[in-house]
Amino acid sequence: MTQNVAPDLGWAPSACTLPTAEQPLRVAEFDALFADAVQAVQRPEQTRLRLELVFSPDHAARAAELAARENGCCSFFTFTLTIADGSLALEVAVPTEHIEVLDALTERAGARS
């Protein structure tokens, strides 16, 4: 079953348990992280997104905190934060039935980076 993506938010699935009033705030937090930190957007697989972030403790902390909160309301996401050799990357994976959510997230990240 494919989840509907709320058009006014761009990528929040209808199955999201975050209260509707808080969803625009979460989207704004992701948009701010994308604008401040994303250097490159890659889609190595249809179900996986890789965001290369500007290396800094602040960006790592923001990405980790947002990923943890997002996983609390949309548990289908798998987030992997990698810090190695002076680089920082956030990978986001979804099951096949949530590809449209990842498509929209990819578009938002690319538009803000």
GROMACS elastic network, one bead per residue, 0.5 to 0.9 nm:
[ bonds ]
;  ai    aj funct       b0    kb
    1    97     6  0.61176   500
    1    98     6  0.86756   500
    2    96     6  0.88413   500
    2    97     6  0.52275   500
    2    98     6  0.63810   500
    2    99     6  0.84152   500
    2   100     6  0.79540   500
    3    13     6  0.59553   500
    3    14     6  0.63141   500
    3    15     6  0.68539   500
    3    97     6  0.72824   500
    3    98     6  0.64812   500
    3   100     6  0.78391   500
    3   101     6  0.79079   500
    4     7     6  0.87324   500
    4    11     6  0.89978   500
    4    12     6  0.84226   500
    4    13     6  0.55785   500
    4    14     6  0.54577   500
    4    15     6  0.79963   500
    4   100     6  0.82408   500
    4   101     6  0.82982   500
    5     8     6  0.87963   500
    5     9     6  0.79644   500
    5    10     6  0.68247   500
    5    11     6  0.54492   500
    5    12     6  0.55760   500
    5    14     6  0.60126   500
    5    15     6  0.89704   500
    5   100     6  0.74534   500
    5   101     6  0.64884   500
    5   104     6  0.82650   500
    6     9     6  0.55742   500
    6    10     6  0.61445   500
    6    11     6  0.63502   500
    6    12     6  0.56503   500
    6    13     6  0.60532   500
    6    14     6  0.63492   500
    7    10     6  0.50611   500
    7    11     6  0.72728   500
    7    12     6  0.82788   500
    8    11     6  0.85153   500
    8    12     6  0.89250   500
    8    24     6  0.87748   500
    9    12     6  0.60093   500
    9    23     6  0.75222   500
    9    24     6  0.64369   500
    9    27     6  0.69165   500
   10    13     6  0.89581   500
   10    27     6  0.83853   500
   10   101     6  0.85903   500
   10   104     6  0.61265   500
   10   105     6  0.76489   500
   10   107     6  0.88872   500
   10   108     6  0.76516   500
   11    27     6  0.82713   500
   11   100     6  0.80797   500
   11   101     6  0.53383   500
   11   102     6  0.76271   500
   11   103     6  0.81066   500
   11   104     6  0.50003   500
   11   105     6  0.57749   500
   11   108     6  0.82531   500
   12    15     6  0.82912   500
   12    16     6  0.67034   500
   12    23     6  0.73979   500
   12    27     6  0.80208   500
   12    74     6  0.89395   500
   12   101     6  0.69638   500
   12   104     6  0.86442   500
   12   105     6  0.87084   500
   13    16     6  0.55035   500
   13    74     6  0.82722   500
   13    98     6  0.84588   500
   13   100     6  0.89181   500
   13   101     6  0.64878   500
   14    17     6  0.83847   500
   15    73     6  0.87556   500
   15    74     6  0.75179   500
   16    19     6  0.81316   500
   16    20     6  0.87185   500
   16    23     6  0.88823   500
   16    73     6  0.56475   500
   16    74     6  0.53619   500
   16    75     6  0.86718   500
   17    20     6  0.82728   500
   17    72     6  0.83206   500
   17    74     6  0.68150   500
   18    21     6  0.83010   500
   18    22     6  0.65796   500
   18    23     6  0.64039   500
   18    70     6  0.85572   500
   18    72     6  0.84012   500
   18    73     6  0.53587   500
   18    74     6  0.80569   500
   19    22     6  0.54248   500
   19    23     6  0.65679   500
   20    23     6  0.52764   500
   20    24     6  0.78558   500
   21    24     6  0.68969   500
   21    25     6  0.79724   500
   22    25     6  0.53233   500
   22    26     6  0.64612   500
   22    27     6  0.88699   500
   23    26     6  0.51380   500
   23    27     6  0.62348   500
   23    28     6  0.86149   500
   24    27     6  0.50339   500
   24    28     6  0.61219   500
   24    29     6  0.86538   500
   25    28     6  0.50347   500
   25    29     6  0.62845   500
   25    30     6  0.88189   500
   26    29     6  0.50045   500
   26    30     6  0.63709   500
   26    31     6  0.85859   500
   26    66     6  0.83807   500
   26    70     6  0.82637   500
   27    30     6  0.51673   500
   27    31     6  0.60929   500
   27    32     6  0.85839   500
   28    32     6  0.60594   500
   28    33     6  0.86005   500
   29    32     6  0.51294   500
   29    33     6  0.62972   500
   29    34     6  0.86135   500
   29    66     6  0.78405   500
   30    33     6  0.50747   500
   30    34     6  0.60720   500
   30    35     6  0.85576   500
   30    63     6  0.86242   500
   30    66     6  0.75328   500
   30   108     6  0.87910   500
   30   109     6  0.82834   500
   31    35     6  0.60718   500
   31    36     6  0.85163   500
   31   108     6  0.71538   500
   31   109     6  0.71263   500
   31   112     6  0.65574   500
   32    35     6  0.50894   500
   32    36     6  0.59984   500
   32    37     6  0.83133   500
   32   112     6  0.80800   500
   33    36     6  0.51645   500
   33    37     6  0.56575   500
   33    38     6  0.72708   500
   33    59     6  0.75538   500
   33    62     6  0.73863   500
   33    63     6  0.73391   500
   33   109     6  0.88601   500
   33   112     6  0.88042   500
   34    37     6  0.55045   500
   34    38     6  0.50095   500
   34    39     6  0.85862   500
   34    51     6  0.87745   500
   34    53     6  0.84237   500
   34   108     6  0.80092   500
   34   109     6  0.54484   500
   34   110     6  0.80371   500
   34   111     6  0.85914   500
   34   112     6  0.55703   500
   34   113     6  0.56583   500
   35    38     6  0.63898   500
   35   109     6  0.78325   500
   35   111     6  0.85060   500
   35   113     6  0.50217   500
   36    39     6  0.89442   500
   36    53     6  0.87549   500
   36    54     6  0.82035   500
   36    59     6  0.82751   500
   36   112     6  0.84354   500
   36   113     6  0.75435   500
   37    52     6  0.81292   500
   37    54     6  0.50251   500
   37    55     6  0.81189   500
   37    56     6  0.89451   500
   37    59     6  0.64910   500
   37   113     6  0.74516   500
   38    41     6  0.73162   500
   38    51     6  0.62780   500
   38    52     6  0.58089   500
   38    54     6  0.63611   500
   38    89     6  0.89656   500
   38   109     6  0.73777   500
   38   110     6  0.83433   500
   38   112     6  0.79498   500
   38   113     6  0.51966   500
   39    51     6  0.74182   500
   39    52     6  0.54612   500
   39    53     6  0.54396   500
   39    54     6  0.62889   500
   39   113     6  0.62627   500
   40    50     6  0.81505   500
   40    51     6  0.58670   500
   40    52     6  0.50363   500
   40    53     6  0.72511   500
   40   109     6  0.89333   500
   40   110     6  0.78721   500
   40   113     6  0.73107   500
   41    49     6  0.74024   500
   41    50     6  0.60258   500
   41    52     6  0.65068   500
   41   106     6  0.73574   500
   41   109     6  0.70454   500
   41   110     6  0.61994   500
   41   113     6  0.81402   500
   42    45     6  0.88861   500
   42    48     6  0.87081   500
   42    49     6  0.59831   500
   42    50     6  0.50573   500
   42    51     6  0.63920   500
   42    52     6  0.80927   500
   42   106     6  0.84319   500
   43    46     6  0.66908   500
   43    47     6  0.81506   500
   43    48     6  0.60644   500
   43    50     6  0.61182   500
   43    51     6  0.87545   500
   43   106     6  0.80303   500
   44    47     6  0.83908   500
   44    48     6  0.63426   500
   44    49     6  0.66950   500
   44    50     6  0.73174   500
   45    48     6  0.50479   500
   45    49     6  0.72317   500
   46    49     6  0.78930   500
   46    93     6  0.89876   500
   46    96     6  0.80988   500
   46    99     6  0.70292   500
   46   102     6  0.85004   500
   46   103     6  0.85422   500
   47    92     6  0.82666   500
   47    93     6  0.55425   500
   47    94     6  0.53806   500
   47    95     6  0.64211   500
   47    96     6  0.62124   500
   47    98     6  0.81163   500
   47    99     6  0.59680   500
   47   102     6  0.72073   500
   47   103     6  0.89287   500
   48    91     6  0.69254   500
   48    92     6  0.56598   500
   48    94     6  0.66330   500
   48    99     6  0.87637   500
   48   102     6  0.76816   500
   49    90     6  0.82365   500
   49    91     6  0.55444   500
   49    92     6  0.50963   500
   49    93     6  0.63528   500
   49    94     6  0.89700   500
   49   102     6  0.73213   500
   49   103     6  0.88300   500
   49   105     6  0.87161   500
   49   106     6  0.69261   500
   50    89     6  0.67960   500
   50    90     6  0.59023   500
   50    92     6  0.64720   500
   50    93     6  0.87725   500
   50   106     6  0.89876   500
   51    88     6  0.85833   500
   51    89     6  0.55344   500
   51    90     6  0.51544   500
   51    91     6  0.61618   500
   51    92     6  0.82644   500
   51   106     6  0.89594   500
   51   109     6  0.80874   500
   52    55     6  0.87437   500
   52    87     6  0.78205   500
   52    88     6  0.61722   500
   52    90     6  0.66257   500
   52    91     6  0.86339   500
   53    56     6  0.84861   500
   53    59     6  0.73865   500
   53    60     6  0.83328   500
   53    87     6  0.75194   500
   53    88     6  0.53003   500
   53    89     6  0.54781   500
   53    90     6  0.72792   500
   54    59     6  0.71223   500
   54    60     6  0.89139   500
   54    87     6  0.74443   500
   54    88     6  0.65910   500
   54    89     6  0.85016   500
   55    58     6  0.85954   500
   55    59     6  0.69443   500
   55    60     6  0.75027   500
   55    83     6  0.82999   500
   55    86     6  0.65192   500
   55    87     6  0.54619   500
   55    88     6  0.52239   500
   55    89     6  0.85180   500
   56    59     6  0.53451   500
   56    60     6  0.62825   500
   56    61     6  0.86599   500
   56    86     6  0.88499   500
   56    87     6  0.87026   500
   56    88     6  0.78164   500
   57    60     6  0.50787   500
   57    61     6  0.60829   500
   57    62     6  0.85776   500
   58    61     6  0.51515   500
   58    62     6  0.61143   500
   58    63     6  0.85323   500
   59    62     6  0.50936   500
   59    63     6  0.59923   500
   59    64     6  0.84539   500
   59    88     6  0.84548   500
   60    63     6  0.52324   500
   60    64     6  0.60860   500
   60    65     6  0.85335   500
   60    81     6  0.77358   500
   60    82     6  0.88586   500
   60    83     6  0.80274   500
   60    88     6  0.71043   500
   60    89     6  0.85509   500
   60    90     6  0.87484   500
   61    64     6  0.51711   500
   61    65     6  0.60225   500
   61    66     6  0.85017   500
   62    65     6  0.51988   500
   62    66     6  0.60470   500
   62    67     6  0.84303   500
   63    66     6  0.52637   500
   63    67     6  0.59964   500
   63    68     6  0.85530   500
   63    81     6  0.76582   500
   63    90     6  0.72786   500
   64    67     6  0.51453   500
   64    68     6  0.61413   500
   64    69     6  0.86851   500
   64    79     6  0.85721   500
   64    80     6  0.87061   500
   64    81     6  0.68678   500
   64    90     6  0.85760   500
   65    68     6  0.52142   500
   65    69     6  0.63020   500
   65    70     6  0.85880   500
   66    69     6  0.51777   500
   66    70     6  0.59637   500
   66    71     6  0.84567   500
   67    70     6  0.50928   500
   67    71     6  0.60207   500
   67    72     6  0.86182   500
   67    77     6  0.87273   500
   67    78     6  0.86408   500
   67    79     6  0.62552   500
   67    80     6  0.86108   500
   67    81     6  0.88347   500
   67    90     6  0.89979   500
   67    92     6  0.89557   500
   68    71     6  0.52312   500
   68    72     6  0.64749   500
   68    79     6  0.82001   500
   69    72     6  0.51221   500
   69    73     6  0.70576   500
   69    74     6  0.88266   500
   70    73     6  0.55289   500
   70    74     6  0.58951   500
   70    75     6  0.76396   500
   70    77     6  0.79820   500
   71    74     6  0.50039   500
   71    76     6  0.72972   500
   71    77     6  0.60586   500
   71    78     6  0.74941   500
   71    79     6  0.79714   500
   72    75     6  0.58955   500
   73    76     6  0.89495   500
   74    77     6  0.62392   500
   75    78     6  0.77193   500
   76    93     6  0.84385   500
   76    94     6  0.61060   500
   76    95     6  0.69449   500
   76    98     6  0.79850   500
   77    92     6  0.66287   500
   77    93     6  0.58284   500
   77    94     6  0.51397   500
   77    95     6  0.78819   500
   77    98     6  0.88330   500
   78    91     6  0.79448   500
   78    92     6  0.56802   500
   78    94     6  0.63365   500
   78    95     6  0.89991   500
   79    90     6  0.69083   500
   79    91     6  0.56263   500
   79    93     6  0.65152   500
   80    89     6  0.80213   500
   80    90     6  0.57179   500
   80    91     6  0.50152   500
   80    92     6  0.65927   500
   80    93     6  0.84388   500
   81    88     6  0.73417   500
   81    89     6  0.57629   500
   81    91     6  0.63931   500
   81    92     6  0.89153   500
   82    87     6  0.78672   500
   82    88     6  0.57063   500
   82    89     6  0.51771   500
   82    90     6  0.64240   500
   82    91     6  0.80881   500
   83    86     6  0.70499   500
   83    87     6  0.57631   500
   83    89     6  0.67130   500
   84    87     6  0.54064   500
   84    88     6  0.67403   500
   84    89     6  0.88338   500
   85    88     6  0.85801   500
   92   102     6  0.79668   500
   93    99     6  0.89952   500
   93   102     6  0.77914   500
   94    97     6  0.78749   500
   94    98     6  0.59221   500
   94    99     6  0.65955   500
   94   101     6  0.84192   500
   94   102     6  0.70418   500
   95    98     6  0.56739   500
   95    99     6  0.69851   500
   96    99     6  0.54376   500
   96   100     6  0.88375   500
   97   100     6  0.78526   500
   98   101     6  0.54392   500
   98   102     6  0.67410   500
   98   103     6  0.88749   500
   99   102     6  0.50334   500
   99   103     6  0.60731   500
   99   104     6  0.86850   500
  100   104     6  0.62710   500
  100   105     6  0.85906   500
  101   104     6  0.52430   500
  101   105     6  0.62138   500
  101   106     6  0.85951   500
  102   106     6  0.59643   500
  102   107     6  0.85129   500
  103   106     6  0.51109   500
  103   107     6  0.62708   500
  103   108     6  0.87741   500
  104   107     6  0.50478   500
  104   108     6  0.62657   500
  104   109     6  0.86580   500
  105   108     6  0.51288   500
  105   109     6  0.61645   500
  105   110     6  0.85866   500
  106   109     6  0.51571   500
  106   110     6  0.61242   500
  106   111     6  0.85519   500
  107   110     6  0.51687   500
  107   111     6  0.60844   500
  107   112     6  0.86625   500
  108   111     6  0.51347   500
  108   112     6  0.62373   500
  108   113     6  0.86148   500
  109   112     6  0.53215   500
  109   113     6  0.60389   500
  110   113     6  0.53480   500
